[in-house]
Amino acid sequence: MRDQDQDRTDVTARRGFFGRIAAASALGVFGIAATQTRAQPAASDGPDWPGVLKGRHKQVFDVYGINNGFPLGFTNNFLTPNESATAVMIFRHEGLPYALNSMIWAKYKVGETFKIIDPETKAPAVKNPWFEPKPGVLGNPNAALDKLAARGTIMGACGVALRGQSGRLAPNAGVTAEEALKEFTANLILPTVTVLPSGTWGVNRAQEAGCTYCAGGTTG
């Protein structure tokens, strides 16, 4: 009888011990258990861009080169036959100048450096030829950047290209790379152009938001 009582006492003691261990783990008293069970904060994934896209049809235009204005024509040709459509344009790599206003083009000799000919003057561009152009300059006025923006096109500029190209053109204006970056960032064509962590990041986010992909640059 005494042995049976002793056995019951041992079992009760062991249960109490393991119960205290479980409680301590749940409260995070033991570092290992706490590390394994505590939810870790998610790493930052950048801005919530492009957000929820309206329209039945959605396409992202990856503008990694000027390509003689064709990326803007591609975007217009997508929007025109679709009454319910949203376009997303990402200006990256050598397509970044599309996102810059005419002051930057003039001060930093963008046209001369990138060998971009203004269709109006037939000389190296000293202004952005595709933003608010004079009537008759573009073959299709609806392909102007301001017209595309007015039709709801969402635009993003690659932050990596912004830093790289501003540093590249800084000597043209006699300023430091950091001064050029600040000026480029403050002089995008529209306040609605979002500076993205990178252009490829933007392509990914647009596709995750439901966009099909269209290459807007040139491989030539």
VENVENDA-V54134 format. One line per field, one symbol per residue. psi: psi as a letter, one per 20 degrees, with the letter a starting at -180 (. if undefined). burial: # if it has 9 or more other ideal C-beta (glycine too) atoms within 8 Angstrom, else .. Layout:
psi: ???
burial: ???
This chain:
psi: ghhghgghggggggghghhhggghghikhpgggghhhppqqqqpjaqnqjapprqhppqponnjqglkihhhgggghghgiohnqpqppoorcjihhhiqrhgggghjlggggjlpppigikrppjroijolqqpigqhohijqghhghhjjpppqpphghggghhhhighhjkrrhhgggggghilrhqiipppqhrhhghgghhhhjjqrpppibqj.
burial: .......................##.......##..............##..#.#.###########.########.##..#..##################.########.##.####....###.####.#....#....#######..############.###.##.##...#.###.###.####..####.##.###.###.#.#.##.##...
